Amino acid sequence: MSDPAPYVPPKVWTWEKPNGGNFASINRPIAGPTHDKELPKGKHPFQLYSLATPNGVKVTVMFEELLAAGHTGAEYDAWLIDINKGDQFGSGFVEVNPNSKIPALLDLSGPEPVRVFESGSILLHLAEKFGAFLPKAAAARTEALNWLFWQMGSAPYLGGGFGHFYAYAPEKWEYPINRFAMEVKRQLDVLDRQLATREFIAGPEYSIADIAIWPWYGNLTLGRAYGDAGTFLDTESYVNVQRWAKAIDARPAVQRGRMVNKSWGEAEEQLPERHEAADFDKIAK
């Protein structure tokens, strides 16, 4: 069988619906709402609209860690945004995040509502608000922020690049899988070398850098992402990342945060909405 003819890009790209693959029905080249829908609001100072994807898990872990550390003012309502149904294109959600991506947060703790979008921005906002999980000393703070922004810049290679072509694309092609597998392994090596000499990503303290990176690279290393991707990428060989990933996975707040806004998988790991700590006791065992 002869190889397929190479793709020749047109002079002007046009959107052809549907374009195949997982999430084809929700991807589009324009912004803005597709329908009118107000967002629900609960009783707590923070209203989170999200889904338990890696970016969503960052924020629910952060809230659960804050509460575990005694910051009672961090109580939150977590509302499920079903991206497969297009909830992120509702008018209320777009008002909070014009980019129509989860997670999105409304901070109602002050005199005026504050919208916060982009997961890294939410983590930084909460860390500064509560004075937690971000070192106070200038050099240590900068190091934690270095790694927070490293994650924000690196995740598209793992999720939108490797994850898409390896697990979600309608066809598997050698070039993009090899291209992004190489980059993900390079990033794992970056982390492994960093963690060889320190307990946590940015140093001796657990910080928002760990909270941001773990849902992506920790879960990948633990074999929870993209089917058999962990085996394909030989993540067990990154022994320092393995040690770090398992240590964070054992934290009770992380275990709770993984459940919030999750509506798939094992029943005992699902908590589609979270409005009080007692909600965890209602999860089917």
Secondary structure, 3 states (H helix, E strand, C coil): CCCCCCCCCCCCCCCCCCCCCCCCCCCCCCCCCCECCCCCCCCCCEEEEECCCHHHHHHHHHHHHHHHCCCHHHCEEEEECCHHHCHHHEHHHHHHCCCCCCCEEEECCCCCCEEEECHHHHHHHHHHHHCCCCCCCHHHHHHHHHHHHHHHHHHHHHHHHHHHHHHHCCCCCHHHHHHHHHHHHHHHHHHHHHHCCCCECCECCCCHHHHHHHHHHHHHHCCCCCCCHHHHCCHHHCHHHHHHHHHHHCCHHHHHHHHECCCCCCHHHCECCECCHHHHHHCCC
